């Protein structure tokens, strides 16, 4: 007997409902402060690295529930390399950015080789990377920070400093119309793409979702985009770091849902042996996932450096946990083969809301970690139990 429509709906949109409830709870407890434009801007800036890293972490998880523990250390190491090139060696920021990207991808490829071709477990390889690159970061930085405040172009481009916002060409006092129009255009594009996908599926004879379900999915997302951009319009405008987040989300969302390469990640996670027998080189899939993770770690290092306006020995600390948590909270399966970029976005936002809400309430970071750990465990339990049709205890 199949699941009821209510059960299917709850399983599909559980984390969205949890996000709405958590946001509503913190809005009540903080007297609405968490919904103020300034705090929305801060939430985006402070959690930019989570969106970027979680997109790459999802690919690793899709291959079979594998993770990368080294991303935080790679963020710190590539940041140290970039700051050293710009400040101590006087390199052009563009060259430094390219060097950071190459270093990040090279580290990812190095670890990917041992994982994909030698078949050392990813946990062991990335744990070694976490320790090694954290140590190398301290060697390069000599346990001190390197300030990049004079690198104004780099800081503005990656969302740091006071002027890291797209200027309002309309000059309206108290409202950034440019930011609002960006949100409006983004909403129109999103709705148009959803309608186009629906029409194409109908033309190919695929069974499409009901119009009520389609509207229930599209309208809330469109409303959320417009609400966020309206809030940003009432603050300082559209932050440049959001451009990087949108670029990563759109690129990886397209790859995972509309390309052959994306489908191979799901195939490997679903059944690696069957995927190999179908002619797909599964070693290359693992190699691509972890090389890509190194590259995105370098991008996360850039936005982190810009926000802090420095490269610090402690940068990237616990970043891997935030990225992993965002993926699992967003619906990625602990066994691999299941997970989406929209789900990752929900997970990252939920973690950001928890951080921001507890900060506004004056709760210590220790208790914040306790809450995030509980939410992560609950999300994984929900995933596992739902696959057993509601049975908590596994059969022998």
Long-range contacts (C-beta under 8 A, 24 or more apart in sequence): 3-389, 11-386, 14-331, 14-382, 15-329, 15-330, 15-331, 15-343, 15-346, 15-347, 15-350, 15-379, 16-220, 16-346, 18-350, 19-346, 19-349, 19-350, 19-353, 22-350, 22-353, 22-354, 22-357, 23-353, 25-357, 26-353, 26-356, 26-357, 26-360, 26-361, 29-357, 29-361, 30-357, 30-360, 30-361, 33-360, 34-353, 34-356, 34-357, 34-360, 35-231, 36-231, 37-231, 37-232, 37-233, 37-234, 37-235, 38-235, 39-356, 39-360, 40-228, 40-231, 40-232, 40-235, 41-231, 41-232, 41-235, 41-236, 41-239, 42-356, 43-349, 43-352, 43-353, 43-356, 44-239, 44-241, 44-242, 44-245, 45-159, 45-239, 45-241, 45-307, 46-307, 46-352, 46-355, 46-356, 47-348, 47-349, 47-351, 47-352, 47-355, 48-159, 48-241, 48-242, 48-244, 48-245, 48-300, 48-303, 48-307, 49-75, 49-300, 49-303, 49-304, 49-319, 49-322, 50-319, 50-322, 50-323, 50-326, 50-348, 50-351, 50-352, 51-245, 51-248, 51-249, 51-326, 51-344, 51-345, 51-348, 52-244, 52-245, 52-248, 52-296, 52-299, 52-300, 52-303, 53-296, 53-297, 53-300, 53-319, 53-320, 53-322, 53-323, 54-322, 54-323, 54-326, 54-327, 54-330, 54-344, 54-347, 54-348, 55-248, 55-249, 55-252, 55-296, 55-341, 55-344, 56-252, 56-289, 56-292, 56-293, 56-295, 56-296, 56-297, 56-323, 57-293, 57-320, 57-323, 57-324, 57-326, 57-327, 58-252, 58-256, 58-327, 58-332, 58-339, 58-340, 58-341, 58-344, 59-252, 59-256, 59-265, 59-288, 59-289, 59-292, 59-293, 60-122, 60-289, 60-290, 60-293, 61-269, 61-324, 61-327, 61-328, 61-332, 61-333, 61-336, 61-339, 62-256, 62-265, 62-266, 62-268, 62-269, 62-289, 62-332, 62-336, 62-337, 62-338, 62-339, 63-265, 63-268, 63-269, 63-272, 63-285, 63-286, 63-289, 63-336, 64-268, 64-269, 64-272, 64-335, 64-336, 64-337, 65-269, 65-333, 65-334, 65-335, 65-336, 66-115, 66-122, 66-123, 66-289, 66-336, 67-122, 67-123, 67-126, 67-320, 67-324, 68-111, 68-122, 68-126, 68-290, 68-293, 68-320, 69-123, 69-126, 69-127, 69-129, 69-130, 69-320, 70-107, 70-111, 70-126, 70-127, 70-128, 70-129, 70-130, 70-133, 70-297, 70-320, 71-293, 71-296, 71-297, 71-300, 71-316, 71-319, 71-320, 71-323, 72-130, 72-134, 72-316, 72-317, 72-318, 72-319, 72-320, 73-129, 73-130, 73-131, 73-132, 73-133, 73-134, 73-137, 73-316, 74-104, 74-107, 74-108, 74-129, 74-133, 74-294, 74-297, 74-298, 74-301, 74-316, 75-297, 75-298, 75-300, 75-301, 75-304, 75-315, 75-316, 75-319, 76-133, 76-134, 76-137, 76-301, 76-311, 76-312, 76-313, 76-314, 76-315, 76-316, 76-317, 77-103, 77-107, 77-133, 77-134, 77-136, 77-137, 77-140, 78-103, 78-104, 78-107, 78-297, 78-298, 78-301, 79-137, 79-301, 79-302, 79-304, 79-305, 79-311, 79-312, 79-315, 79-316, 80-137, 80-140, 80-141, 80-146, 80-311, 81-140, 82-301, 82-302, 82-305, 82-311, 83-141, 83-146, 83-148, 83-305, 83-310, 83-311, 84-140, 84-146, 84-311, 86-148, 86-151, 86-154, 87-146, 87-147, 87-148, 87-150, 87-151, 88-146, 93-151, 93-153, 93-154, 93-157, 96-154, 97-154, 97-302, 100-298, 100-301, 100-302, 101-295, 101-298, 101-299, 103-298, 104-294, 104-295, 104-296, 104-297, 104-298, 104-299, 104-301, 105-291, 105-294, 105-295, 105-298, 106-294, 107-133, 107-294, 107-297, 108-290, 108-291, 108-292, 108-293, 108-294, 108-295, 108-297, 109-287, 109-290, 109-291, 109-294, 111-290, 111-294, 112-286, 112-287, 112-288, 112-289, 112-290, 112-291, 112-294, 113-287, 115-286, 115-287, 115-290, 116-283, 116-284, 116-285, 116-286, 116-287, 116-290, 117-283, 117-287, 122-290, 126-290, 130-320, 137-313, 137-315, 138-313, 141-311, 141-312, 141-313, 143-313, 144-313, 145-310, 145-311, 145-312, 145-313, 146-310, 146-311, 147-309, 147-310, 148-305, 148-309, 148-310, 148-311, 149-309, 149-310, 154-302, 154-305, 154-306, 155-306, 155-309, 156-240, 156-306, 157-240, 157-306, 158-240, 158-241, 158-244, 158-302, 158-303, 158-305, 158-306, 159-239, 159-240, 159-241, 159-242, 159-244, 159-303, 159-306, 159-307, 160-241, 160-303, 160-305, 160-306, 160-307, 160-308, 160-309, 161-306, 161-309, 164-239, 164-240, 164-241, 164-306, 165-236, 165-237, 165-238, 165-239, 165-240, 166-237, 166-238, 166-240, 167-237, 168-237, 174-234, 175-233, 175-234, 176-232, 176-233, 176-234, 176-235, 176-236, 176-237, 176-238, 177-233, 178-237, 178-238, 179-229, 179-232, 179-233, 179-237, 179-238, 180-229, 180-230, 180-233, 182-229, 182-238, 183-225, 183-226, 183-228, 183-229, 183-230, 183-232, 183-233, 184-226, 184-229, 186-225, 186-229, 187-222, 187-225, 187-226, 190-218, 190-221, 190-222, 190-225, 191-218, 191-222, 194-218, 241-303, 241-306, 241-307, 244-299, 244-302, 244-303, 248-296, 248-299, 249-341, 249-345, 252-341, 253-340, 253-341, 253-342, 256-340, 256-341, 257-340, 257-341, 261-288, 265-289, 266-337, 266-338, 267-337, 268-336, 268-337, 269-333, 269-335, 269-336, 269-337, 269-338, 270-336, 270-337, 322-351, 325-351, 325-372, 325-375, 325-376, 326-350, 326-351, 328-376, 328-379, 328-380, 328-383, 329-375, 329-376, 329-379, 331-379, 331-383, 333-383, 333-387, 334-380, 334-383, 334-384, 347-379, 350-375, 351-375
